[in-house]
Amino acid sequence: MKKKLLLALALAASFAAQSQTLRIGLAEDPDVLDPTLARSFVGRIVFSALCDKLFDIDEKLNPVPQLATSFQWAADNKSMTIKLRSGVTFHDGEKFDANAVKFNIERHKSLAGSNRRGELAPVTTVDVIDEFTARINLSAPFSPLLTVLADRAGMMVSPKAAQANPTAFGSKPVCSGPFKFAERVAQDRIVLERFPNYWNKANIHFDKVVYLPIVDATVRLANLRSGQLDLIERVAPSDVASVKKDSKLSMSRITELGYQGITINTRKGDGSNPLAQDRRVREAFELSLDRAGIVQVAMDGEAIPGNQWVPPTNQFYAKNVPMPKRDVARAKALLKEAGIPNPTFTLMTPTTSDGQRVAQVVQAMAKEAGFNVKIQSTEFATSLNLADKGQFDAYVLAWSGRADPDGNLFSFYGCKQPLNYSGECRPLWDDLLNRSRNTLDTSGRIKVFATLAAEAAQEIPIVYLYHRNWLWAHNKKLTGLKTIPDGLVRVQGVKM
């Protein structure tokens, strides 16, 4: 009798474990769930459970195999041969193999509206060597290739599903990750269900993952405290102290790979934007800002001030372009020189809590130099669409960052690249960007980035402000979370 009772309890416990749901609070609603078209950070969080990649990165930012098992560079560094994991299936039952790799890389490069096109620009062709071996051919050596394939450009979708639904694949994505798509209600929830045939299923401990976009950080935290959520990303810095005091919650913190900045529409607009009319106005705007003050007021100190696409602690930080100090008198003088003493412009910002705080602090600081800054609060996906069309003056935009600096640069500064919201197109910059990609030694790349940093500091298409600490709070019973500087929530190994 006792044995039967113990067995019943064990079975009940096992069933409860298998039927658990992990509920994650997001700071925004993701954009389209198609790895080729997507561009939002929160979308990458969802993809980490939905779409496996050829590679991933570890805590030290080293590329590690995921759907790939190994790689080999050619002697001339102009191709990479990748061995693939066997026994992997997509959520629709289709087999993952070298043909699927070829299809996905070509889709990333050619699909209309692709945001992976720039990331994979040096890739010329993909050869299928055998069922589980693919060779990626390059026009020139490409130092960031592994880290590029450790993000959305390395995500594999089902060729059959993508071909069957080419224009609306993102409404019902089919990948090969630990969870498969079940439901999406815009601005409300994304539901993923456990994929029983996942190649690494022993490392998955939930039956469902539900992502709930809750823009207000205070409301997100309240939902976590009430038990409606198990984990939230981007805790408000002002709430850190109270989270630490809560015996039911745990806190994780790590400095991001990306940056918070203000992108200026220098060449996409109708010419009415005073920031675009004269670079001295942009310089004056930058000099009106106190980065350390913004970090203290808007972020409660939970960030590192910065003036480049990587933090000052990064080996690729250009020391020849130090952080400018606030100088209101010089800002006023520059505006007078430019003949625009009281410029008015609109600062678009997402409706997120941190975006709102940054916009308000910037508005107050810039006013002291003579700027009249009008704040336009816009739902995040909508703000991206407006930026695409050039319908903005300046834009508070955070970039979550990549393990290689190229991921913070190429798509933003390259001519006609998909994330080049400023509209700047300079042959010299393109040349520098390509040299940074083709140079394989670190010291050579540092020199190239130093030249590009000096160029960007002259024109100021982006005013970099700081590098955030990723702040997660979660139920103390939740274990197995990895804190990696890309800020993504990886579900593998996580259990309650």
N, C-alpha and C positions, 0 to 999 in steps of 0.2 A: 504494500500500500504506500509505504514511504517512498519507494523508488518511482512509483507511478506519479505521485505528487510532485516529486523533484523534476521528473521528465516533463510534466505538464507546465510547471513553472518555467523550465528552460525553454520550452517551445513558445510559451507566451512572451517571454523576454526576447526571444529571437524574432518573433513576428513584430513586436513593438519596435525593435531596432530597425527592421527592414522597412517599416511603414512610416518612419520618421520623416518629417519635412524640415528642411533648412530654409529659414526665411531671412532674406537679406534686404536691408534698406539702402536704396541708392539715392544719391543727391540729385539725380536728373533722370528723365526718361530717355533710354537709349534711342539712337536713330535707327536706321534700317539694319536688320540682323542678317546682312550679307557681308562676309569678310572682305569682298572686293570693293564694295561701295561704302562701307561704314567708316566713320571717323571720330566717334565719341569715345571718351574714356570709359564711361559706364557700359557702353557696348562691349568693350574689351573684357570687362568683368564677367558679363554674361557669356561671351565667347569662351572664356576659360573653362566653363563647364560644358559647353555645347560643341565646340570645334577644336579637336586636337590639331597640333601643328607638327611640322617636320622636326623642329627643335623647340626647346624651352630655355629659360635662363634660371640659374640657381641664385642663392643668396649673395654670391660674390660676382654676379653678372656674367658668369661663364656659360656659354651655350652648352646645353646637355640634350642628348637625343630624346625624342618623344615618338613620333611615327617613323623617324629615321632611327637606325641603330648605329651607323657610323658614317664618316665622310672622308674623302681623300682629294686633296688639291692636286691638279696637274703640275708638272714641273715648271711650266710657264705661268702658273696661277691664272690661267684664262678658262679654266673649267673645273668643276667640282663633281666628283662621282659620289652618289649617295646610296648606301644600302638601306633597304626599307624593312620595316617590321612585317612579318608574315602573320596571317591569322586575324587581320584587322578587317572589320566590315563597317560600312556606313549604316546609318540608322534605317535605311530602306532595304538593307540586306545585301546591297551591292558590295563587291570586294574592293578593298583598297590595294592598289598595286602601282607599278611605275607608269602605266597609262593614265591613272588618275592624277599622278603628280604632273605629268605633261599637260593634261587638260587644265588643271588648276592654275599652273604658272601662266599658261597661255591666256586663260580667262582673265587673270589679274592684269595682264598686259594689254588686252584688247577690248574688254567689255566697255561699252559706252559709259562714261561717268566714273570709271575706275579711279579710286584713290590710292591704289597700289602701283599704278603705272610708273610714277617717279621712283618709287622704292626699288623697282626691278628694271629700271632703264638699261643697265649694262647687260642684262640677260638677253641673249640673241635667240637661242633655241634650246629645247630640251630633248635629249635623246633617250629612248627606251632601250637599255642594254639587254635586260632580260626582265622577267616578271617582277623581280624585287630589286632592280638596280636602275637608277636613272642618272643621267649626266646633264648638268646644267652648264651650258656654254655661254661665255661672256665675250663682249667686245674688247674688254681690257680687264686687267686685275681689279677686283672689287672687294676691298677690305671689309666692308660691313655685311657681306652676304649672309654669314651665319646668323647675325643678330636680326637681320631683315626676315630671315626664314623662321625666327623665333617669335614672330608676331603675326599680324593678320596676313601678310604676304606668304607665310608658310602654312596657313590654315587650309585644310583640305575639305572640300564639299563633294557630295555625290555627283559625279558627272551626269548620271541618268536624270537625277532630280533637277539639276541646273539646266540641262538641255530641254527638259519637259516644261519648265516654267522660267524662261530666260528673263522676262521683264519684272516678275514679282517673286523671285526666289526668296527674297528677304522676308516675305510675309509668312513663309513656312519653310524655314531652312532645314536642310538635311546634311548633317556632318558625321563625324565619327567619335565624338567626345563621350564622356561618361554619362551624360544626360541628353535626351532628345527633346525636341520642341513639342510642346503640348498646346499652349494657348498664349495669346497676347491680347490684352485690352489696353489700348493707348492711354498713357498717363495714369494707369491703375496697376497693372501687374504683368509679369512674364512668368509663365509656369513651364518648367522643364521636368520630365519624368525620367527615372533611371533607365538606362539602356542595358538590358540584361546580357547582351553579347559584347560588352565593352572588353577590350583586350586586357585591361588592368582592373577588372571588376572587384577583385579582392580588396582593393584600396578605396572602394566607394562604400559609404556607410549610411546613405540617405536614400529614401524612395523618391523624393521630389525636392527640387529647389524652386523657391518662389522669390522673384525679385520684385520689390515694391518701390517705385520711385516716389520719394517724399522730399520735396525741395527744401522745406524748412528744417534746419538742423535741430532745432528745439523739439519739433514734432517727431522727428526720427528718433531722438533720444528718449522721448516720452513713450514711444511705442516699444522701444527696447526694454525700458524699465517695467512696462506693464506686461511683458511677455509676448507681445504681438510679433516681435522680431527677435531673431537670435544674434544678429550681427548687423552693425551699421558702418558704412564707410564715411569718411570725412566728418568726424565729430567736430562741432564748433570749438575752436581753441578756448573760448571762454567757459566751456563745459568740462574741460579736462580735469580740473581740480575736483569737481563734484563726482565725476566718473571714478576717479581714483579712490574716493572715500566710500563708494558703494560696494558693499561686501559681495553683492551678487554679480558684479561686472568685472571684466578684465579689460586692459587697455594695451594696444600695440601702437608703436610709433617708429617711423623710418623716414629719412629725408628722400624726397622724390628725385627721379632722374630728369624731370622736366622743369618747367618754369611757369610763373604767373607773369603775364605781360600785357601791354596795351598795343595792339596792332593798329597802325595808322593807314588809312586809305590814301596812299600817295598818288596812285596812277589809275585807279579804277573808277573814280567818281566823275562828276560833271564839272569840276573845277571850282565849285563854290566852297569847298572845305579849306579854311585858312591854314590848316596844318599841312595841306598838300601844296599850297601856293608858294611857300618859301621854307627852305630847310631851317632857317633861323627861327621860325615859329616852332618847329619841332624841337629844336635845341632848347629854346626858352621853356617849352612845356616840360621837357625832361629836367631842366635845372630848377623848375618850380617844385619838384617832388623830392621828398626826403624818404628814401627807401627804408631806412631803419625805423623812421616814424610810422610808415605804413605798416611795417611788420608788427610793430608794437601795438598800434591802435586797431588795425583790421584783423590781425592774426594772433593777438595776445602773445607775441614772441615766438609762435610756433612755425617759424620759417627762417631761412637764411637770406639776407639781402643779396641781390645779385644784379649784374648789368649785362649778362651774356646768356647764351642758350644752355650753358652748363654752369653749375655752382662754382664759386671760387676755390673750392676744395678739390675740384676735378682736375686730373692731369692735363686735360685739353683746354683748360681756362687760359685765355690769352692775357698774360700779365702785362703786355704792352698797352692794354686798354683798361686802365683802372676805373673803379666805380666813381662817377662824378658826384661831388658833394652838392647839396642844395645851395643855390645862390640866386635868391629872389631879385637882388639888384641887377645882376647880370642878365637875368631873364627879361626884366623890364627893358633893359638897354637893347637887347636883341629885338624885342618886339617893336621898339621905336625905330631901330635901323631898318627893319622890314617894312615899316609904314603901316603896321597893323597893331596898334597899342592895346586894343581891347578885343581880341578875337573871340568869337562865339562858335562853339562846335558841339555836336551831340556825341556823347559817350554811350555806346550800346553795351549793355551788360546782361548776362544771363540772370534769371530770377533766383539763382542759388544764394544762400546766405552769405558765403564768402565773397562772391562777385558783387553783391550789393554793398557790403562793407567797404570793399576796395574802391568802388566807384564814388562813394560818399566822401571818403578820406581824400581821394585824388581831387574831387571837385573843390573841397575846402582849401587844399594846399595851392592848387592852380589859381584860385581866385585871388590870392595874395599877390600874384605876379601880373594880374590883369585879365586872366582868362575867364570867360563866362561858359562854364561847362554844364550842359543840359544832360541829364541822365535818362536814358531810354532802356527800361527794364523789359527784357524779351525772353520768352520761353526758349530753352536752349537750342533745340533742333531748329526752331524758326530763326534764331540768331545766326546759325550756321548757313542757312539758306540765304539770308540777307547778305551775309559776308561773301558768299559765292557770287552773288549778283553785283557786288560793289555798292550796295545800298546802305552805307554807313560812313561816318567820319572817322571814328576811332572805336575800338572794340576791346573790352576787357576779356581776354581769352587765355585760359590756362591750357598748357600742353603737358600731358602726363609723362612724356619723355621716353627715350629708348636707350638701350644699353650702349649703343655707339652714337657719338655726337651727330653723325650723319642723319640719324632719325629725327633730330631736333632742328635740322637745317635745310636739307635738300628740297623738301616739298614746300617750304616756306619762302625760300630765296631763289630757287631755280626759275628760269623764264617759263611762264605758262604752266607751272606745276600746280597740282590740284588744290594745295592748301596755301598758295601764294595770294593771300587776301589783300595785301598791300598793292599788288599789281606791278611791283618793281621787276624790271627785266633788263639786266646788265650783262653783256657778254663777258666782262672780266669776272663777275661773280660766278657765272656758269663755269668758266674755266677753272676757278679756284675750287668750286664744289666738285668738279670732276677730278681735279688733281688730288683732292683729299680722299676721294674714293679709290683712285688708282695707286696711291702711295701706300705700301704695305708696312713700312716701318713707322713706329710711333713718333720718333723725333721728327721725321719728315712731315707727318700729318700735323704735328703741333705747330710747325712753321707756317704751313698753309692756313690753318685756322687763325693764327695770329694776324696774317695779312687780311683775311676775310673779316675778322673782328674789327680791324681798323677801318676797313671800307664801310662796314655796316654802321659803325659809330659816327661816321661822317654824314650818312644819309638818314639814319634813324627811322627805318620803316617799322621797327618794333621797339618799344620802350620796355626793356626787361625790368621787372621789379623785385622778384624774390623767388625762392625755391621752397615750397611748402614741406612741412612734415606730414606724411600720410598718417592720419589718426583714425584708428579703428577702435570701436568698443564692441564687446560681445559678452554673451552669457558666459559666466565662469565655467560652466560645465562643458562648453565647447572647446575641444582640444585638437591639436594637430595642425593649427594654422601656421603657414610659413609667411614671414614678413620679408618680402622681396621689394627692392626699391621701385619697381614698376607699379606698385600699388594694387596689383590684381589679387583677387580672392580666389585661390586655387582650392578646389573642393576635394582633390585627391588627398586621402589621409585624414580628412576632417571628420570628427565624430562627436556625438553628444554623450 
